[in-house]
Amino acid sequence: MPVANKIDLKVKVVDNLTGDIARRLVEIEDKAFGDGGLHNEWLMVPMVRYGRVFVAELEGQLVGSAQFIRTWTGQDTVYFYGVSLLPEYRGRGLGTAFLNDILRALKNDGIRKVILSVSPQNQRAIHLYRERYGFKTVKSVAGEYGPGEDRLIMECFL
Ligand SMILES: CC(C)(COP(=O)(O)OP(=O)(O)OC[C@H]1O[C@@H](n2cnc3c(N)ncnc32)[C@H](O)[C@@H]1OP(=O)(O)O)[C@@H](O)C(=O)NCCC(=O)NCCS
């Protein structure tokens, strides 16, 4: 499902695991989150097969990915597991363009609510979620992922 947008970024759903796609997706996660992300194919493969994984391509290069799962916490609701761009592609509007297309695609798919968690230190991501898409912080959880790993829980309606 290609979704075009203004910057020459191609946004696609990963609908097969041919070639080394899973390994390349894990590489992007590793660069962004280390062990905190989808850091091996045992995590990435079910996310691709049973959740929804979007990729961002720029001039034929895979430069980012974002992952979602449907939840039991409400109707038409997804949990936004994460988004990451390769470090050299950050800070020039690509993340905004990527999420614009993704959220539009989810809405077209009937999704009405998106929930995510984010580190309170991750000001770039928080700014993006809040200012561009109207995500609101609904909870702050100390030690969500273990000691020192606090998270804000944010939600938005599409
Ligand atoms: C989060 C991420 C996907 C955003 O993509 P990006 O291409 O870097 O973001 P953009 O260039 O579109 O900028 C997004 C906004 O953040 C702002 N921003 C950039 N650095 C910032 C900072 N340190 N503090 C606050 N805002 C910041 C930008 O100005 C822009 O806002 P604006 O449009 O109002 O000017 C990308 O930075 C990334 O992969 N980060 C590492 C992984 C990660 O943290 N993922 C999110 C948690 S799951």
PDBQT file of the ligand as one rigid body, heavy atoms in Angstrom, charges set to zero:
ROOT
HETATM    1  C1  LIG A 201      11.455  10.713  16.551  1.00  0.00    +0.000 C 
HETATM    2  C2  LIG A 201      11.855  10.780  15.082  1.00  0.00    +0.000 C 
HETATM    3  C3  LIG A 201      11.145   9.681  14.319  1.00  0.00    +0.000 C 
HETATM    4  C4  LIG A 201      11.377  12.158  14.557  1.00  0.00    +0.000 C 
HETATM    5  O1  LIG A 201      11.740  12.286  13.199  1.00  0.00    +0.000 OA
HETATM    6  P1  LIG A 201      12.573  13.553  12.669  1.00  0.00    +0.000 P 
HETATM    7  O2  LIG A 201      12.645  13.472  11.207  1.00  0.00    +0.000 OA
HETATM    8  O3  LIG A 201      13.848  13.615  13.433  1.00  0.00    +0.000 OA
HETATM    9  O4  LIG A 201      11.596  14.736  13.119  1.00  0.00    +0.000 OA
HETATM   10  P2  LIG A 201      11.286  16.066  12.330  1.00  0.00    +0.000 P 
HETATM   11  O5  LIG A 201      12.515  16.570  11.650  1.00  0.00    +0.000 OA
HETATM   12  O6  LIG A 201      10.067  15.815  11.495  1.00  0.00    +0.000 OA
HETATM   13  O7  LIG A 201      10.977  17.082  13.536  1.00  0.00    +0.000 OA
HETATM   14  C5  LIG A 201       9.924  16.887  14.400  1.00  0.00    +0.000 C 
HETATM   15  C6  LIG A 201       9.733  18.101  15.275  1.00  0.00    +0.000 C 
HETATM   16  O8  LIG A 201      10.612  18.023  16.413  1.00  0.00    +0.000 OA
HETATM   17  C7  LIG A 201      11.269  19.294  16.594  1.00  0.00    +0.000 C 
HETATM   18  N1  LIG A 201      12.500  19.043  17.305  1.00  0.00    +0.000 N 
HETATM   19  C8  LIG A 201      13.666  18.620  16.818  1.00  0.00    +0.000 A 
HETATM   20  N2  LIG A 201      14.561  18.469  17.806  1.00  0.00    +0.000 NA
HETATM   21  C9  LIG A 201      13.929  18.824  18.950  1.00  0.00    +0.000 A 
HETATM   22  C10 LIG A 201      14.293  18.889  20.342  1.00  0.00    +0.000 A 
HETATM   23  N3  LIG A 201      15.510  18.515  20.743  1.00  0.00    +0.000 N 
HETATM   24  N4  LIG A 201      13.351  19.288  21.241  1.00  0.00    +0.000 NA
HETATM   25  C11 LIG A 201      12.110  19.644  20.869  1.00  0.00    +0.000 A 
HETATM   26  N5  LIG A 201      11.705  19.584  19.570  1.00  0.00    +0.000 NA
HETATM   27  C12 LIG A 201      12.598  19.182  18.629  1.00  0.00    +0.000 A 
HETATM   28  C13 LIG A 201      11.405  19.796  15.193  1.00  0.00    +0.000 C 
HETATM   29  O9  LIG A 201      11.650  21.195  15.183  1.00  0.00    +0.000 OA
HETATM   30  C14 LIG A 201      10.064  19.422  14.619  1.00  0.00    +0.000 C 
HETATM   31  O10 LIG A 201       9.058  20.310  15.068  1.00  0.00    +0.000 OA
HETATM   32  P3  LIG A 201       8.447  21.475  14.137  1.00  0.00    +0.000 P 
HETATM   33  O11 LIG A 201       7.903  20.763  12.930  1.00  0.00    +0.000 OA
HETATM   34  O12 LIG A 201       7.406  22.076  15.021  1.00  0.00    +0.000 OA
HETATM   35  O13 LIG A 201       9.610  22.363  13.823  1.00  0.00    +0.000 OA
HETATM   36  C15 LIG A 201      13.405  10.662  14.876  1.00  0.00    +0.000 C 
HETATM   37  O14 LIG A 201      14.059  11.777  15.445  1.00  0.00    +0.000 OA
HETATM   38  C16 LIG A 201      13.998   9.376  15.447  1.00  0.00    +0.000 C 
HETATM   39  O15 LIG A 201      14.073   8.361  14.759  1.00  0.00    +0.000 OA
HETATM   40  N6  LIG A 201      14.449   9.421  16.705  1.00  0.00    +0.000 N 
HETATM   41  C17 LIG A 201      15.029   8.238  17.373  1.00  0.00    +0.000 C 
HETATM   42  C18 LIG A 201      13.976   7.216  17.752  1.00  0.00    +0.000 C 
HETATM   43  C19 LIG A 201      12.893   7.804  18.634  1.00  0.00    +0.000 C 
HETATM   44  O16 LIG A 201      13.177   8.544  19.566  1.00  0.00    +0.000 OA
HETATM   45  N7  LIG A 201      11.616   7.452  18.343  1.00  0.00    +0.000 N 
HETATM   46  C20 LIG A 201      10.472   7.963  19.085  1.00  0.00    +0.000 C 
HETATM   47  C21 LIG A 201      10.142   7.197  20.289  1.00  0.00    +0.000 C 
HETATM   48  S1  LIG A 201       9.365   5.672  19.884  1.00  0.00    +0.000 SA
ENDROOT
TORSDOF 0
